[in-house]
């Protein structure tokens, strides 16, 4: 990522701001396990810094002003905590010239707030019984001192920016998808009846780390037999039984951009007759819906067509007689936007445009038969239709059995 890309993103944000609009974006804090530090997605998108507790401020006045607050380095602490990011380094990465230290934030932020009429912050969403997060605490305090302020979450401003991917972003996603695919192929080769689900997870994580990526986009779902009929079975601690299929819903992350791939395969290397029947129906739906993807089509339309096809398949498989009963075996929607978040910014009823990346993931789940099948691909919307970014990850029956 270069600073020009970040500058263009911030310009896109400023265009949406009204005069006297103020943006305050808080970086994530260090967790209990600092090596697993994951930056707040909106802060990363706008500032590009992978340091904890920093704060980005953007003020739209007659002339827009931007400032980043970072932790001050203390030479005596470097032997314990390592060297902190310098002001020069922060400017080089972010492209923002005005860099201050966090211990100056409370003194300086008052000047921004006093001249602002609206504030947009990465407030997030908490249940009412949970304590306020860092951003919510700050806004609560700011409104007491500056009651003229109207406050909104930054998400609405970020959706049109983050939902349309640039060439660089697509390259990061493609790398994450390709490395995820390598891990899935390795699982196909090494899995055996009697292995634990978490052993398959270990194969995947090894392949991701071996290829130079540190993070996964979300907690892996690796479920065999009846577990595969539970949509978000994240336990990954069952033994794989005879004639069982394994469902993988997994994704590596590259520079903060996530893959999201689902594959279902027979661990023995051979589908049973019934498994093949169910799998064939899901695969056919997956292919038909992918072919519908193009600019101008709505996620709602894709979802409605998927339901229609699922209903026909369930009747064909003798699972239901009345198409209204399809929810018993298909409980989710066809897909979601994909990007820095696995379920990325972009409404489920949005109309697709060039640069969107979405998932297409039909499934059929039959707990009484210990069968769960989901086939999920990551699809880029192009000028002429679509590109399947995960087309090289095997899903054909003959490929899986070979």
C-alpha positions as CSV (number, residue, x, y, z in Angstrom):
1,X,0.0,0.0,0.0
2,X,1.3,3.5,-0.8
3,X,0.4,6.8,0.7
4,X,-1.3,8.0,-2.5
5,X,-3.8,5.3,-2.2
6,X,-4.6,6.4,1.4
7,X,-4.7,10.0,0.3
8,X,-7.3,9.2,-2.4
9,X,-9.4,7.3,0.2
10,X,-9.4,10.2,2.5
11,X,-10.4,12.6,-0.3
12,X,-13.4,10.3,-1.0
13,X,-14.3,10.6,2.7
14,X,-14.0,14.3,2.8
15,X,-16.2,14.8,-0.3
16,X,-19.1,13.2,1.8
17,X,-18.6,15.5,4.8
18,X,-20.6,18.7,5.2
19,X,-18.9,21.9,6.3
20,X,-17.7,21.8,9.9
21,X,-17.8,18.0,9.7
22,X,-15.3,16.1,11.9
23,X,-14.1,12.5,11.6
24,X,-12.4,10.8,14.6
25,X,-11.2,7.2,14.0
26,X,-9.7,5.2,16.9
27,X,-7.1,2.5,16.2
28,X,-7.5,-0.8,18.0
29,X,-5.9,-1.4,21.3
30,X,-3.3,-4.1,22.1
31,X,-5.0,-7.3,23.2
32,X,-3.8,-9.7,25.8
33,X,-1.7,-11.3,23.1
34,X,0.1,-8.5,21.2
35,X,1.5,-10.7,18.5
36,X,-2.1,-11.2,17.3
37,X,-2.8,-7.5,17.1
38,X,-5.5,-6.7,14.5
39,X,-6.0,-3.1,13.5
40,X,-9.5,-1.5,13.4
41,X,-10.5,-1.8,9.7
42,X,-11.6,1.8,9.2
43,X,-8.5,3.2,10.8
44,X,-6.3,0.9,8.6
45,X,-8.3,1.9,5.5
46,X,-7.8,5.6,6.1
47,X,-4.5,5.9,7.9
48,X,-2.6,2.7,6.9
49,X,-0.8,2.4,10.3
50,X,-0.6,-0.9,12.1
51,X,0.0,0.6,15.6
52,X,-2.3,0.4,18.6
53,X,-4.2,3.2,20.2
54,X,-3.5,5.8,17.5
55,X,-6.2,8.4,16.6
56,X,-7.0,9.9,13.2
57,X,-8.7,13.3,13.1
58,X,-10.0,14.8,9.8
59,X,-11.7,18.2,10.0
60,X,-13.6,19.8,7.0
61,X,-13.4,23.6,7.4
62,X,-12.6,26.1,4.6
63,X,-9.5,23.9,4.2
64,X,-9.4,20.3,5.4
65,X,-7.1,19.5,8.2
66,X,-5.8,16.0,9.1
67,X,-3.8,14.9,12.1
68,X,-2.7,11.6,13.5
69,X,-1.9,11.0,17.2
70,X,0.5,8.2,18.0
71,X,2.2,6.8,21.1
72,X,5.3,8.7,22.2
73,X,8.4,6.6,22.2
74,X,10.4,6.5,25.5
75,X,14.0,5.5,25.0
76,X,14.3,3.8,28.4
77,X,11.4,1.5,27.5
78,X,12.6,0.4,24.1
79,X,14.5,-2.6,25.6
80,X,11.2,-3.9,27.0
81,X,8.6,-2.8,24.4
82,X,10.6,-2.2,21.3
83,X,10.9,1.0,19.3
84,X,7.7,3.0,18.7
85,X,6.7,4.5,15.4
86,X,8.3,7.9,14.8
87,X,6.5,11.0,13.4
88,X,8.5,10.7,10.2
89,X,7.6,7.1,9.7
90,X,3.9,7.8,10.4
91,X,4.0,10.5,7.7
92,X,5.8,8.3,5.2
93,X,3.2,5.5,5.6
94,X,0.0,7.6,5.9
95,X,0.9,10.7,3.8
96,X,-0.4,12.9,6.6
97,X,2.1,15.7,7.6
98,X,0.6,16.7,10.9
99,X,1.6,14.0,13.5
100,X,1.3,14.5,17.2
101,X,1.6,12.3,20.3
102,X,-1.3,10.8,22.2
103,X,-0.5,12.7,25.3
104,X,-1.3,15.9,23.4
105,X,-4.7,14.6,22.2
106,X,-7.0,15.9,24.9
107,X,-5.4,19.4,24.8
108,X,-5.7,19.6,21.0
109,X,-9.0,17.9,20.2
110,X,-10.9,20.6,22.0
111,X,-10.1,23.0,19.2
112,X,-11.5,20.6,16.6
113,X,-14.6,20.0,18.6
114,X,-15.3,23.6,19.3
115,X,-15.5,24.5,15.6
116,X,-17.4,21.3,14.5
117,X,-21.1,20.8,14.1
118,X,-21.1,17.0,13.4
119,X,-18.8,14.2,14.4
120,X,-18.4,10.8,12.7
121,X,-16.6,8.2,14.7
122,X,-16.0,4.4,14.6
123,X,-18.4,3.9,17.5
124,X,-19.2,0.3,16.8
125,X,-22.2,-1.5,18.3
126,X,-22.5,-2.7,21.9
127,X,-25.3,-4.4,23.7
128,X,-26.8,-2.1,26.3
129,X,-25.5,-4.3,29.1
130,X,-21.9,-4.1,27.9
131,X,-19.5,-1.3,29.0
132,X,-18.8,1.5,26.5
133,X,-15.8,1.1,24.2
134,X,-13.0,3.6,23.8
135,X,-14.8,5.6,21.0
136,X,-18.1,5.6,22.8
137,X,-16.5,6.8,26.0
138,X,-14.8,9.7,24.2
139,X,-18.0,10.8,22.4
140,X,-20.0,10.6,25.6
141,X,-17.5,13.0,27.2
142,X,-17.3,15.3,24.1
143,X,-21.0,15.8,24.0
144,X,-21.1,16.9,27.6
145,X,-18.5,19.6,26.8
146,X,-19.8,20.5,23.3
147,X,-23.6,19.9,23.3
148,X,-24.0,21.4,19.8
149,X,-22.5,18.3,18.3
150,X,-24.5,15.7,16.3
151,X,-22.8,12.3,16.4
152,X,-23.1,9.4,13.9
153,X,-21.2,6.2,13.4
154,X,-18.7,6.4,10.5
155,X,-20.1,3.3,8.7
156,X,-22.5,5.2,6.4
157,X,-19.6,7.2,5.1
158,X,-17.3,4.2,4.6
159,X,-19.8,1.9,2.7
160,X,-19.4,3.6,-0.7
161,X,-15.6,3.7,-0.2
162,X,-14.9,0.2,1.0
163,X,-17.5,-1.7,-1.0
164,X,-15.8,-0.8,-4.3
165,X,-12.4,-2.3,-4.5
166,X,-9.4,-0.9,-6.2
167,X,-6.9,-2.9,-8.2
168,X,-4.5,-3.1,-5.2
169,X,-7.3,-4.3,-2.9
170,X,-8.3,-7.0,-5.4
171,X,-4.7,-8.2,-5.6
172,X,-4.6,-8.6,-1.8
173,X,-7.9,-10.6,-1.9
174,X,-6.6,-12.7,-4.7
175,X,-3.5,-13.6,-2.8
176,X,-5.6,-14.5,0.3
177,X,-7.9,-16.6,-1.8
178,X,-5.0,-18.4,-3.6
179,X,-3.2,-19.2,-0.3
180,X,-6.5,-20.4,1.2
181,X,-6.9,-22.6,-1.8
182,X,-3.5,-24.1,-1.3
183,X,-4.5,-25.0,2.3
184,X,-7.8,-26.5,1.2
185,X,-6.0,-28.7,-1.5
186,X,-3.6,-29.9,1.2
187,X,-6.5,-30.8,3.4
188,X,-8.0,-32.8,0.5
189,X,-4.7,-34.7,0.2
190,X,-4.0,-35.4,3.9
191,X,-7.3,-35.9,5.5
192,X,-8.3,-39.4,6.6
193,X,-11.2,-41.1,8.4
194,X,-10.5,-41.0,12.2
195,X,-8.7,-37.6,12.2
196,X,-10.0,-34.8,14.3
197,X,-11.5,-31.8,12.8
198,X,-8.9,-29.6,14.4
199,X,-6.2,-31.6,12.6
200,X,-7.6,-30.3,9.3
201,X,-7.6,-26.8,10.8
202,X,-3.9,-27.2,11.6
203,X,-3.1,-28.2,8.0
204,X,-4.8,-25.1,6.8
205,X,-3.1,-22.7,9.3
206,X,0.3,-24.2,8.5
207,X,-0.2,-23.6,4.8
208,X,-1.3,-20.0,5.4
209,X,1.7,-19.3,7.6
210,X,4.1,-21.1,5.3
211,X,3.0,-18.8,2.5
212,X,3.8,-15.7,4.5
213,X,0.5,-14.7,5.9
214,X,0.0,-14.3,9.7
215,X,-3.7,-14.0,10.1
216,X,-7.0,-15.7,9.1
217,X,-10.0,-13.6,8.2
218,X,-12.3,-15.3,10.7
219,X,-12.4,-18.4,12.9
220,X,-12.4,-21.5,10.7
221,X,-15.4,-23.7,10.4
222,X,-14.3,-27.3,9.8
223,X,-17.3,-29.6,10.5
224,X,-17.8,-33.2,9.6
225,X,-20.9,-35.4,9.4
226,X,-23.8,-34.0,11.4
227,X,-21.7,-31.0,12.6
228,X,-21.7,-29.7,9.0
229,X,-25.5,-29.1,9.3
230,X,-24.8,-26.5,12.0
231,X,-24.1,-23.3,10.1
232,X,-21.4,-21.8,12.4
233,X,-20.0,-24.9,14.1
234,X,-16.7,-23.5,15.3
235,X,-15.7,-26.2,17.8
236,X,-13.6,-28.2,15.3
237,X,-13.1,-31.0,17.9
238,X,-15.0,-34.0,16.6
239,X,-13.5,-37.2,15.1
240,X,-14.3,-37.7,11.4
241,X,-16.4,-40.9,11.0
242,X,-16.7,-43.4,8.3
243,X,-18.4,-42.2,5.1
244,X,-18.6,-38.7,6.4
245,X,-18.1,-35.5,4.5
246,X,-16.2,-32.5,5.9
247,X,-17.4,-28.9,5.3
248,X,-14.7,-26.3,5.3
249,X,-15.6,-22.6,5.6
250,X,-12.2,-20.8,5.8
251,X,-10.2,-17.8,4.7
252,X,-6.7,-16.4,5.0
253,X,-6.2,-12.6,5.4
254,X,-3.7,-10.6,3.4
255,X,-2.9,-7.1,4.4
256,X,-6.2,-7.0,6.2
257,X,-8.3,-8.4,3.2
258,X,-10.1,-11.7,3.8
259,X,-10.9,-14.7,1.7
260,X,-14.1,-16.6,2.4
261,X,-14.2,-20.0,0.8
262,X,-16.4,-23.1,1.5
263,X,-15.8,-26.5,0.2
264,X,-17.4,-29.8,1.1
265,X,-15.7,-33.1,0.3
266,X,-15.8,-36.9,1.2
267,X,-13.0,-37.6,3.5
268,X,-12.8,-41.2,2.3
269,X,-12.2,-40.0,-1.2
270,X,-15.6,-41.2,-2.5
271,X,-19.1,-39.7,-2.3
272,X,-21.9,-42.1,-1.3
273,X,-24.8,-42.1,-3.7
274,X,-26.9,-39.8,-1.4
275,X,-24.0,-37.4,-0.8
276,X,-23.4,-37.1,-4.5
277,X,-27.1,-36.4,-5.1
278,X,-27.1,-33.6,-2.5
279,X,-23.8,-32.2,-3.6
280,X,-24.7,-32.1,-7.2
281,X,-27.8,-30.0,-6.5
282,X,-25.8,-27.4,-4.5
283,X,-23.0,-27.3,-7.1
284,X,-25.5,-26.7,-9.9
285,X,-27.1,-23.8,-7.9
286,X,-23.7,-22.3,-7.1
287,X,-22.8,-22.2,-10.8
288,X,-26.2,-20.8,-11.9
289,X,-26.1,-18.0,-9.4
290,X,-22.5,-17.0,-10.2
291,X,-23.4,-16.7,-13.9
292,X,-26.1,-14.2,-12.9
293,X,-23.6,-11.8,-11.3
294,X,-23.2,-8.5,-13.2
295,X,-23.4,-4.7,-12.6
296,X,-26.9,-3.6,-11.9
297,X,-28.3,-6.8,-10.5
298,X,-29.4,-6.7,-6.8
299,X,-28.4,-9.1,-4.0
300,X,-32.1,-9.4,-3.4
301,X,-32.6,-10.8,-6.9
302,X,-29.8,-13.3,-6.5
303,X,-31.2,-14.4,-3.2
304,X,-34.7,-14.9,-4.6
305,X,-33.4,-17.0,-7.5
306,X,-31.4,-19.1,-5.1
307,X,-34.5,-19.8,-3.0
308,X,-36.4,-20.8,-6.1
309,X,-33.6,-23.2,-7.1
310,X,-33.2,-24.6,-3.5
311,X,-36.9,-25.3,-3.3
312,X,-36.8,-27.3,-6.6
313,X,-33.8,-29.2,-5.4
314,X,-35.3,-30.1,-2.0
315,X,-38.4,-31.4,-3.7
316,X,-36.3,-33.4,-6.1
317,X,-34.3,-34.8,-3.1
318,X,-37.6,-35.8,-1.5
319,X,-36.8,-33.7,1.6
320,X,-40.0,-31.5,1.3
321,X,-43.3,-31.6,-0.5
322,X,-44.3,-28.0,-0.1
323,X,-41.8,-25.4,-1.3
324,X,-42.7,-23.2,1.7
325,X,-40.9,-25.7,3.9
326,X,-37.4,-25.0,2.4
327,X,-36.2,-23.2,5.5
328,X,-35.8,-26.5,7.2
329,X,-32.8,-27.3,5.1
330,X,-31.6,-23.9,3.9
331,X,-31.4,-21.1,6.5
332,X,-29.1,-18.4,5.2
333,X,-28.9,-16.0,2.3
334,X,-26.9,-16.5,-0.9
335,X,-24.0,-14.2,0.1
336,X,-22.5,-11.0,1.4
337,X,-19.9,-8.4,0.5
338,X,-16.3,-9.3,1.1
339,X,-13.2,-7.2,1.9
340,X,-11.5,-6.0,5.0
341,X,-14.3,-7.6,7.0
342,X,-15.4,-11.1,6.1
343,X,-19.0,-9.7,6.1
344,X,-17.8,-6.4,4.6
345,X,-19.6,-3.1,4.4
346,X,-22.4,-3.3,1.9
347,X,-26.1,-4.0,2.4
348,X,-27.5,-7.4,1.7
349,X,-30.1,-5.7,-0.5
350,X,-27.5,-3.6,-2.4
351,X,-27.4,-3.3,-6.2
352,X,-24.0,-4.6,-7.5
353,X,-21.5,-2.3,-9.2
354,X,-18.1,-2.8,-10.8
355,X,-15.5,-3.4,-8.1
356,X,-17.8,-5.1,-5.6
357,X,-16.6,-8.5,-4.3
358,X,-19.3,-10.8,-3.0
359,X,-19.7,-14.4,-1.9
360,X,-22.0,-16.9,-3.6
361,X,-22.6,-19.7,-1.1
362,X,-25.7,-21.9,-1.5
363,X,-26.1,-24.9,0.8
364,X,-28.3,-27.8,1.9
365,X,-28.2,-29.1,5.5
366,X,-29.8,-32.4,6.5
367,X,-28.9,-33.2,10.1
368,X,-31.0,-36.4,10.2
369,X,-28.8,-37.7,7.4
370,X,-25.6,-36.3,8.8
371,X,-25.1,-34.3,5.6
372,X,-24.2,-30.6,5.3
373,X,-23.1,-29.2,2.0
374,X,-22.0,-25.6,1.3
375,X,-20.0,-24.4,-1.8
376,X,-18.8,-20.8,-1.6
377,X,-16.9,-18.8,-4.1
378,X,-15.6,-15.2,-4.0
379,X,-16.9,-13.2,-7.0
380,X,-15.6,-9.9,-8.4
381,X,-18.2,-7.8,-10.3
382,X,-16.6,-6.6,-13.6
383,X,-17.7,-4.4,-16.4
384,X,-18.8,-7.4,-18.5
385,X,-20.2,-9.5,-15.7
386,X,-18.0,-11.3,-13.1
387,X,-14.7,-13.0,-12.4
388,X,-14.6,-16.0,-10.0
389,X,-11.5,-15.2,-7.9
390,X,-11.7,-18.7,-6.4
391,X,-12.1,-20.7,-9.6
392,X,-8.9,-22.6,-9.1
393,X,-10.0,-24.2,-5.9
394,X,-11.5,-27.6,-6.8
395,X,-15.3,-28.2,-6.4
396,X,-16.2,-30.6,-9.2
397,X,-17.1,-34.2,-8.1
398,X,-14.4,-35.8,-10.2
399,X,-11.8,-33.3,-8.9
400,X,-12.6,-34.0,-5.3
401,X,-12.7,-37.8,-5.7
402,X,-9.4,-37.8,-7.6
